[in-house]
Amino acid sequence: MVRAVDPTRSRIVLIGTPYYRDERLTDLPVVAANVADLAQVLTDPGLGGFAAEHCRTVPADAGLAQVGEALTTAAEEAGDLLLVYFAGHGLIDRRGKLHLGLAGTRLDQPAYSALAFDAIRETFLDSRAENRVLILDSCFSGRAIGRPLAGEEQPLLAALEVSGAFTLTSAPANRAALALEGERHTAFTGRLLRLLEEGSPKAGRMLTLTDVFRHLRAQLTAEGLPVPQQLGTDTVGMLGLVRNRQAVTGHQLLVHETLPVLVNAAVTGRSSPAVQPTTSTAQKEAAPAIEQALRHTAEAGSKQLRRICLSAVAPVVAAVSEEQALGMAATVSDVDRRQSIQADIGVVVAGSDVFRGIDIVWSGWEPHRTGALADIARLQGRLHPDSGEYILDTYLLNGRAPGRAFPWDAVVRAVAEFAPDRAEELAAEIPNEHSRTAAQARIALAVAGTDPDRALRLLPEQCAPWVAPAVAEALAVVDPDRALRFVAPLVGQDPYAHALVAVSRSVAATDPQRAVQIADAITHRARRAEALAATATAYAATDLDRALEIAGMIGDRQVEEAARADLAPVVAATDPELAMGIVADGITDTLWKVYALAGIAAVRLDTGHRRSSAARLAAR
């Protein structure tokens, strides 16, 4: 349960060292802004609300005795919260002990001239405060003995593992300075201040220490900056540090007042109330789609259909409330489907908190885990390739055992989007020739639009029939005529129709009219319908009337409605009301309505994760 801090029974000590008398220690002038601005936020009546006399800023040139006096006094006076913040150099003595650099600290004598970390631990142990919090923003350069402090963050955290304590640290840095060029604050504290000042739509009325950690971990990871660490005992992580300025948004109304009732109705099949008005533009446009998706789920004619609908809605709900989404997944009795839903939820949560998303995925079954982790790597890698490769190495490849089956397709497909060189290296490791060719085709498809020569180099002149559709799809982006010649020898074989669907899908992006012609040449009724559906979706962004016309040519009602379910989210990117109209007027099947509405909400909320038509058809 979230609990607000009692400002009258709390004490704060802010310590920052921007300048050092020892010339061997680099000055960090931005630290002065760290301390000044953090004091302003914590004493702001609309945020922290702490009294100025209870928030003590230690002078920048303070010596060891003056810092010790400030810490001891605060520890004796605090009854609810004792918060200590430090920014500056962290020095390691010859025994591996951490010391915090002060203005008079000597690089070669940290034990006699710097603040020993053990002294803070003793202060925390002696204090009668119910909650003790340390926020440490230090470079941990380890220059005192000429070696880095690699891997020392965990012993540091363990040193403060006392009852009622919460420690939040910036990660050990491998760079010369704590701040990015042109920024007013250090990277870690700057993003902490921005969160405290602006709030978060993912949190409640108060920003808890856990909220702060999750937000900073996700943001710093996404930016390729050192990842913060935390250690909390008891329930101190639920302590509300400051008021959340975004707590009164429509997102919060949806989460706390309406969404739980709607979710309960969808799970139980009972009626539900209307969604209350929201203020955020994206949330206002997403809320009706979520409401209707949940209503149709509640009205599904069978428990089995309701479970399938839940698999479509739960990941979208996760963008609004992780707790509600996981609650929906927990009601599904089929273990495999439940684990699949949980994996999809983890991918969506990773969009705002990558490590929390990974935690959700990791707790599920391995068959679903790999694909979801690959999706997270792909989505992270689009913005920050280093983050994508970190997830790949740490969570996907680290546990790979020699001789054991490995889902290369999912991994290579994900990596190809942000690191094609790495994807080629992985593809080369695949022992099975046909699987290796299919993986190379995935890479070719990813790079065909930007590097056609590379794509052609990866594609073979001929291959096994079952691999041909993947090769043809990639080839069609570069040279549609060559792709058609490539699949011609397959006439009369089952892969032929699949290959033509793949070619039509690729061509549709640049030449939808030709894609229609290719689709019309497919004699297999179901495959022709798939190709036309893909072409209709390609038209949706530029010519909706033509898209709907092509959808009407499909000749298979189920596939036509699936196509319209794909059209609606594309339209929703620019006109959410029109997208809702497509669902209302052109889709009668409950499942396709739910998928379409979930897709519209996903686009408006920008979850970055939606299933394809093929996956939806297979799910049914």
Summary of the structure (lengths in Angstrom):
residues: 620
radius of gyration: 28.3
end to end distance: 39.6
largest distance: 88.1
contacts: 2223
relative contact order: 0.06
helix: 59%
strand: 8%
